[in-house]
């Protein structure tokens, strides 16, 4: 079994309240869950208006499939016009860990 994690640090454009930020984060999280069947949550920057850290995890029997899923998630987030992807950190855990 392989478990992959992806940590996405994002910066939102013209956001002036936590309510506006959450209105952008919720659809992003929902789309990743629906399209890729992954676990997703806002895991950092919850009290900042313009920043968020989104965590994604995927599980598979093959390491390559986990990598593909997480890379597709990263590309999807990078394609959102409302935000700027500042960084993405991938980790892969396998049977040896």
N, C-alpha and C positions, 0 to 999 in steps of 0.2 A: 504494500500500500504506500502511495506517495501523497503527501499533503503539501500544497503550495500556498504561500501567502503573498499578497501584494499590498503594499502600503503606498497610497497615493496622496501626495500633498498638493492641494489645489488652492488657487487664489481666485476669488470671484471679482467680477468687474464692479459695476455701480450698485453696490449693496450697502444699505444704510441701517439695517436692523437685523436682528436674529430671525425675525419672522420672514423677511425677504430671503435670507440665506437658506432657511429651512424649506422655503418654497422651491429652491433650486436643488437642494440636496435630496429631498424625497423622491422626485422623479428620476434622478440619476441612480439612486440606490435601487429603486423599483425596476428600472430598465435592465441593470446588470443582473439582478436576480432572475428576471423573466427570460432574458435572452441567453444567459450562460449557465443558469441553474447553479449559482454559487452562493455562498454565504457572504453578505455585505452589511457593513454598518459604518456609521460615522464614529470614528474611534479617537479623534483628537480635535483640538481647536473648537470645541463645542461652544465656548463663550466668546469667541472672536467673530466679528461680523463678516469679514472678507476671507477668512481662511478656514479650511477644513482638512482633516486627514480622514481618508476613507480606507477602510480595511476590507480586503477581499480574500476569501479562501476557497480552495477547490481540492477535491479528493478524487484519486483515480488509481487504477492498478498499474498505470504506465506513466513514467516521468514525463515523457514527451507530450502526452495529452494534457497534463497539468500545465506545462509551460505554454502550450498553445492557447489554452483557455485564458490564462492570466495575461498573456500578451494581447489577446483580443480584447479583454477588458480594458487594458491600458490604452489601446488604440481608440476604443469607444469613448473613454473619458477625455482623451486628448482632442477628440473631434468636436466636443461641445463648445459652441461659440461663446457661451456665457462665462466660461472659466479659462484659467491658464493652468496647465499642469506644471507645477514647479519641480516635482521629483517623483520618481517611482522606484520602490525598492522591492525586489523579488527575493523570496526564500523558498527553498525546496527541501523537504524532509522526507527521507526514505527509510527503508527497513534497517539500514545500518546505523541510523541516528538513535 
